[in-house]
Amino acid sequence: MNNELQTNLKFIGYARKSSEDNRERQAASLPDQIYIIEGIKAKQNLNVLEVLQESKSAYEKGRPLFEQMLNAIENNEANAIVTWHANRLARNMTDGGRVIDLMDMGKLIEVKTPSRAYRNTPEDKFMLNLEFSLSKKDSDDKSVVVVRGLGKKARDGWRPG
């Protein structure tokens, strides 16, 4: 990416964990995600306007801070996102589609993660959409496993709940 475009990027950092339960064990806690976002910011000299931290599942739409971030992008207050992993943004197709739509409209220039940057190219949007789809499948698979496990407990005489 050329330096002129890089200096015009206004990032919002986004960190999310799935549960509002602080004891939940996840691959990367909010502090871990913030540490990584701050590291990317420092190493690549990014203009990060703010870093949002949300404790809410992305399986269903309706996350307030995610909405705030997308509204800021729609209103041209920001034009890029930095996050720990694409699956922090969406595990449902509505939210994933909105992110891709913002790229199509030219309002979202880049989604940056530690491993790559997604831009408004057919290949990058395909890969970002694939990440969202894989995240959705992972969530759907977990739902099936939980229901199956609860059914087995009930058959074994446990009282699931």
Disulfide bonds with the S-S distance in Angstrom:
none
